[in-house]
Amino acid sequence: MKKNHYSCCCKFSTVCCLLLLPFLVSSKCVRLCEAEDQDPEREQISDQALKFKLVAIASILAASAVGVCLPFLAKNIRLLRPDKETFSVIKTFGAGVILASGFIHILPDAYESLTSPCLSENPWRRFPFTSFVAMMATILTLMIESFATGYHKRNELNKAQPVEADEEISHDFEQGGHVHGSAFVLDRTNSSDFIRNRVVSQVLELGIVVHSVIIGVSLGASAKTRTIKPLVAALSFHQFFEGMGLGGCIFQAKFKHGAIAIMVLFFSLTTPTGIAVGIGISKAYNENSPTAHIVQGLLNSASAGILIYMALVDLLANDFMSPKMLSNFRLQLATTFTLLLGVCCMSLLAKWGDH
């Protein structure tokens, strides 16, 4: 009888625990999400943490500027000109860095934000918003690139110079001869590649900048020294390598000096500015609030989709399927090695930065 009574009590206790478990977990998550507002460490940001943030601003600014300017600084070096094999090898390394940034750094952060226990289960944990937003960003990037390239191409054709009707124009046809009348003189250079490089560099910078703002604000708002210290070095290398990839695209696009200066400054200042903004709002900013998780998750998802598309389609596929690459087996091996090297470097930084 006692055994039966004991067994019934155990079963009753087990059932009660199972029924109460979701409420206990839910209340724990709520306390975790709300604890940030009552954290005394956030109310009094230590001088040491502020020093590390100032060091991060200087270090990341310098690394970003050097990385994005490197292709321009090396343009007078014969081996690093765009038509040389060495440039293709370095560009592939930068493309690997950008690809790994999307897959290893940004996409996991987005998934973590949008599946946080601080968010309600419906709809955030019942639908893969991270993958959906990344996919839509990829499609949108393709559409923007296609429409922008088509727009510039049509303008180029409309701006073709008319020739006087009385002027004789000789054409290098196989049978020779000449024609009279109205004609158009079109630039027969690689204008399509030129336009495409400009569109690619602008869209690529947009994807990088979105993520740079988020990581800058997050670092600046953090009050934990143990979180900031490894991020200073990791983000400095991250921005340097990413800047190399972006700088190579800007260099190939052959913008005017004013446009180049704006794009370089925009990339270099984005993360340091984000850190400064994070420092300014650190007392009011709650990185565990539902709003913060949703905004960070959606923006990171879109940024990951843009960078993955640009790296695979516009940088890697465009180079690896080019006649120059297909006709040179040694160059194929070299670029494959540097691609894997760039991916491995960014993967190690993800481990270093404790992502």
Number of C-alpha atoms within 10 A of each C-alpha: 6 7 8 9 10 11 12 12 12 12 12 11 12 12 12 11 12 10 11 12 12 11 11 12 12 14 12 13 16 15 12 15 19 15 14 17 18 9 10 10 13 19 14 10 18 13 10 11 19 18 12 17 28 16 14 25 22 14 18 26 23 17 21 29 21 21 26 28 23 18 27 18 10 12 14 10 10 12 13 18 17 16 11 11 19 17 18 24 21 21 26 28 27 30 31 30 29 33 26 26 27 26 17 20 23 24 24 17 19 28 19 14 26 25 21 21 20 20 21 13 12 8 10 17 14 10 13 13 19 26 17 15 21 26 18 15 23 21 15 15 22 18 12 15 19 13 12 17 21 15 12 16 16 11 11 15 13 11 12 13 12 11 14 13 11 9 12 14 17 11 11 9 8 6 7 8 10 11 11 12 11 13 16 13 12 13 11 7 8 8 13 14 13 15 19 19 21 21 20 23 22 16 18 25 22 17 23 23 18 18 24 25 20 21 22 25 24 23 25 29 26 25 23 16 18 10 14 21 16 14 24 22 16 20 24 21 20 25 27 24 26 27 29 26 28 28 28 25 26 27 20 16 20 14 15 8 8 8 12 18 12 11 18 21 15 15 24 26 19 22 29 28 18 22 26 19 18 24 23 14 14 21 16 12 19 21 19 19 19 18 13 14 21 18 15 23 27 20 22 30 30 28 28 36 28 27 30 25 23 24 24 16 13 20 22 23 12 12 19 17 11 11 9 15 18 13 11 11 10 12 18 17 13 16 24 18 15 21 23 15 17 23 22 15 17 24 19 13 21 20 12 14 19 11 13
